[in-house]
């Protein structure tokens, strides 16, 4: 199964509050670890492919939006200043 489909399968059409955040977080964390390991092994092509996968990943997008809107508490405006 395609990894991007696997991560986006946990996002239902019901809405924001039905997203399984732990599963999404684990997927993105493992992908970042794969990038790190490939970089340590000097596998440049694999690093580029994994980075492209991370950038186009719906799971990474969802985590970014969540970080800016919900986890950025104590600030006057949501967003990265």
N, CA and C of each residue as an Amber inpcrd file, in Angstrom:
protein
   243
   0.8350000  -1.1830000   0.0000000   0.0000000   0.0000000   0.0000000
   0.8760000   1.2410000   0.0000000   0.4600000   2.2280000  -0.7090000
   1.1810000   3.4830000  -0.7810000   1.2130000   4.1380000   0.5990000
   2.3760000   4.6540000   0.9960000   2.5050000   5.2050000   2.3450000
   1.6670000   6.4540000   2.5330000   1.5210000   7.2670000   1.5040000
   0.6970000   8.4620000   1.6580000  -0.7750000   8.0880000   1.7980000
  -1.1920000   7.0220000   1.1280000  -2.5690000   6.5570000   1.2920000
  -2.7880000   5.9810000   2.6800000  -1.7700000   5.3140000   3.2020000
  -1.8870000   4.7260000   4.5310000  -2.0760000   5.8130000   5.5900000
  -1.3270000   6.8980000   5.4840000  -1.4460000   7.9740000   6.4650000
  -2.7420000   8.7460000   6.2900000  -3.1480000   8.9500000   5.0510000
  -4.3720000   9.7130000   4.8300000  -5.6180000   8.8740000   5.0680000
  -5.4630000   7.5540000   5.1870000  -6.6150000   6.7020000   5.4690000
  -7.1550000   6.9420000   6.8690000  -6.3300000   7.5060000   7.7440000
  -6.7570000   7.7760000   9.1070000  -7.4830000   9.1080000   9.2220000
  -7.6220000   9.8020000   8.1120000  -8.3510000  11.0610000   8.0950000
  -9.6870000  10.7910000   7.4340000 -10.7200000  10.7910000   8.2310000
 -12.0350000  10.5070000   7.6750000 -12.6530000  11.7810000   7.1170000
 -13.7820000  11.6220000   6.4840000 -14.4750000  12.7650000   5.9090000
 -15.3660000  13.4520000   6.9300000 -15.3860000  12.9560000   8.1750000
 -16.2490000  13.5240000   9.1930000 -15.7370000  14.8500000   9.7130000
 -14.4350000  15.0490000   9.6880000 -13.9480000  16.3420000  10.1030000
 -12.6510000  16.2980000  10.8850000 -12.2930000  17.4520000  11.3480000
 -11.0230000  17.6930000  12.0160000 -10.8890000  16.8780000  13.3050000
 -11.9560000  16.7600000  14.0590000 -11.8750000  16.1370000  15.3790000
 -11.8780000  14.6090000  15.3340000 -12.0870000  14.0280000  14.1800000
 -12.0570000  12.5730000  14.0710000 -10.7020000  12.0550000  13.5890000
  -9.7340000  12.9300000  13.4310000  -8.4090000  12.5300000  12.9580000
  -7.6650000  11.8190000  14.0850000  -7.0310000  10.6970000  13.7560000
  -6.2230000   9.9560000  14.7160000  -4.8220000  10.5710000  14.7360000
  -4.6210000  11.5290000  15.6400000  -3.3930000  12.3110000  15.6540000
  -2.1690000  11.4800000  16.0030000  -2.3130000  10.4860000  16.8700000
  -1.1600000   9.6550000  17.2310000  -0.6450000   8.8840000  16.0320000
  -1.5370000   8.3600000  15.2200000  -1.1350000   7.6120000  14.0310000
  -0.4480000   8.5260000  13.0220000  -1.0030000   9.7140000  12.8380000
  -0.4130000  10.6810000  11.9110000   0.9770000  11.0920000  12.3970000
   1.1040000  11.3470000  13.6930000   2.3830000  11.7500000  14.2660000
   3.4270000  10.6450000  14.1150000   3.0350000   9.4100000  14.3460000
   3.9660000   8.2840000  14.1980000   4.4450000   8.1560000  12.7570000
   3.5390000   8.3280000  11.8040000   3.9110000   8.2220000  10.3930000
   4.9460000   9.2760000  10.0210000   4.7000000  10.5200000  10.4270000
   5.6200000  11.6100000  10.0790000   6.9570000  11.4270000  10.7970000
   6.9220000  10.9970000  12.0440000   8.1590000  10.7750000  12.7960000
   8.9960000   9.6840000  12.1480000   8.3730000   8.5930000  11.7510000
   9.1170000   7.5050000  11.1020000   9.6970000   7.9440000   9.7660000
   8.9570000   8.7630000   9.0470000   9.4590000   9.2690000   7.7730000
  10.6690000  10.1740000   7.9970000  10.6290000  11.0070000   9.0240000
  11.7810000  11.8580000   9.3510000  12.9820000  11.0140000   9.7660000
  12.7450000   9.9440000  10.4960000  13.8360000   9.0480000  10.8890000
  14.4480000   8.3630000   9.6740000  13.6050000   7.9900000   8.7130000
  14.1220000   7.3750000   7.4880000  15.0030000   8.3520000   6.7220000
  14.6130000   9.6240000   6.6980000  15.4190000  10.6500000   6.0360000
  16.7630000  10.7890000   6.7380000  16.7340000  10.8060000   8.0620000
  17.9730000  10.9420000   8.8310000  18.9060000   9.7600000   8.5780000
  18.3650000   8.5440000   8.6160000  19.2020000   7.3580000   8.3920000
  19.7840000   7.3360000   6.9840000  18.9890000   7.7320000   6.0040000
  19.4900000   7.7600000   4.6240000  20.5920000   8.8030000   4.4800000
  20.4610000   9.9290000   5.1700000  21.4950000  10.9640000   5.1310000
  22.7810000  10.4580000   5.7820000  22.6610000   9.7360000   6.8880000
  23.8390000   9.1910000   7.5630000  24.5690000   8.1690000   6.6970000
  23.8400000   7.4810000   5.8390000  24.4240000   6.4640000   4.9630000
  24.8040000   7.0310000   3.5900000  24.7240000   8.3470000   3.4510000
  25.0770000   9.0490000   2.2070000  24.2830000   8.5430000   1.0070000
  23.0310000   8.2580000   1.1970000  22.1480000   7.8330000   0.1120000
  21.3570000   9.0530000  -0.3730000  21.9990000   9.8370000  -1.2030000
  21.4430000  11.1260000  -1.6220000  20.1110000  10.9800000  -2.3610000
  20.0320000  10.0060000  -3.2470000  18.8060000   9.8360000  -4.0230000
  17.6330000   9.4710000  -3.1190000  17.8800000   8.5850000  -2.1640000
  16.8280000   8.1920000  -1.2300000  16.4090000   9.3680000  -0.3530000
  17.3730000  10.1840000   0.0550000  17.0560000  11.3760000   0.8600000
  16.1320000  12.2950000   0.0820000  16.4560000  12.5480000  -1.1710000
  15.6200000  13.4320000  -1.9900000  14.2180000  12.8760000  -2.1680000
  14.1210000  11.5680000  -2.4170000  12.8020000  10.9600000  -2.6060000
  11.9790000  11.0040000  -1.3290000  12.6130000  10.7350000  -0.2000000
  11.8910000  10.7690000   1.0660000  11.4800000  12.1920000   1.4420000
  12.3340000  13.1630000   1.1540000  11.9780000  14.5530000   1.4250000
  10.8000000  14.9850000   0.5610000  10.7930000  14.5500000  -0.6920000
   9.6750000  14.8710000  -1.5770000   8.3880000  14.2370000  -1.0500000
   8.5010000  12.9940000  -0.5740000   7.3510000  12.3030000  -0.0060000
   6.8290000  13.0370000   1.2250000   7.7300000  13.5160000   2.0650000
   7.3310000  14.2460000   3.2650000   6.6650000  15.5690000   2.9030000
   7.2060000  16.2740000   1.9450000   6.6380000  17.5660000   1.5630000
   5.2540000  17.4310000   0.9500000   5.0160000  16.3590000   0.2260000
   3.7210000  16.1640000  -0.4350000   2.7430000  15.3620000   0.4140000
   3.1510000  15.0050000   1.6120000   2.3370000  14.1680000   2.4760000
   1.1940000  14.9690000   3.1070000   0.0110000  14.4100000   3.0610000
  -1.1350000  15.0440000   3.7010000  -0.9950000  15.0100000   5.2120000
  -0.3560000  13.9610000   5.7240000  -0.1500000  13.8440000   7.1670000
   0.7330000  14.9750000   7.6760000   1.7940000  15.2920000   6.9650000
   2.6770000  16.3860000   7.3600000   1.9420000  17.7240000   7.2990000
   1.1100000  17.9100000   6.2960000   0.3260000  19.1340000   6.1810000
  -0.6200000  19.2890000   7.3590000  -1.2960000  18.2050000   7.7130000
  -2.2270000  18.2560000   8.8420000  -1.5090000  18.5780000  10.1430000
  -0.3500000  17.9680000  10.3660000   0.3960000  18.2570000  11.5890000
   0.8840000  19.6990000  11.6220000   1.2620000  20.2360000  10.4800000
   1.7040000  21.6310000  10.4160000   0.5620000  22.5770000  10.7470000
  -0.5960000  22.3100000  10.1820000  -1.7610000  23.1590000  10.4520000
  -2.1450000  23.0740000  11.9170000  -2.1030000  21.8680000  12.4720000
  -2.4540000  21.6890000  13.8820000  -1.4760000  22.4210000  14.7900000
  -0.1920000  22.3690000  14.4500000   0.8130000  23.0370000  15.2650000
   0.5880000  24.5490000  15.2800000   0.2530000  25.1070000  14.1380000
   0.0710000  26.5460000  14.0380000  -1.2260000  26.9940000  14.6960000
  -2.2920000  26.2270000  14.5420000  -3.5960000  26.6910000  15.0130000
  -3.9210000  26.2760000  16.4390000  -3.5550000  25.0680000  16.8510000
  -3.9840000  24.5850000  18.1550000  -2.8640000  24.5310000  19.1830000
  -1.6950000  24.1420000  18.7960000  -0.6290000  23.9460000  19.7640000
   0.1740000  25.2110000  20.0110000  -0.0960000  26.2540000  19.3000000
   0.6090000  27.5130000  19.4640000  -0.1370000  28.3650000  20.4870000
  -0.3170000  27.8390000  21.6880000  -1.0770000  28.5460000  22.7120000
  -0.2080000  29.6020000  23.3820000  -0.8490000  30.6020000  23.9260000
  -0.1460000  31.6590000  24.6060000   0.3200000  32.7740000  23.6980000
   0.0350000  32.6850000  22.4470000   0.4210000  33.7310000  21.5050000
  -0.7940000  34.5950000  21.1860000  -0.5690000  35.7650000  20.7220000
  -1.6790000  36.6450000  20.3680000  -2.3320000  36.2380000  19.0610000
  -1.5230000  35.8220000  18.1150000  -2.0590000  35.4100000  16.8220000
  -1.5680000  34.0120000  16.5090000  -2.3950000  33.1680000  15.9140000
  -1.9200000  31.8550000  15.5040000  -0.9810000  31.9910000  14.3180000
   0.0600000  31.2460000  14.3370000   1.0000000  31.2830000  13.2300000
   2.4210000  31.3940000  13.7320000   3.3420000  31.2000000  12.8440000
   4.7450000  31.3040000  13.1850000   5.1780000  32.7220000  12.9160000
   5.6940000  33.3800000  13.9350000   6.0990000  34.7890000  13.7950000
   7.5350000  34.9040000  13.3570000
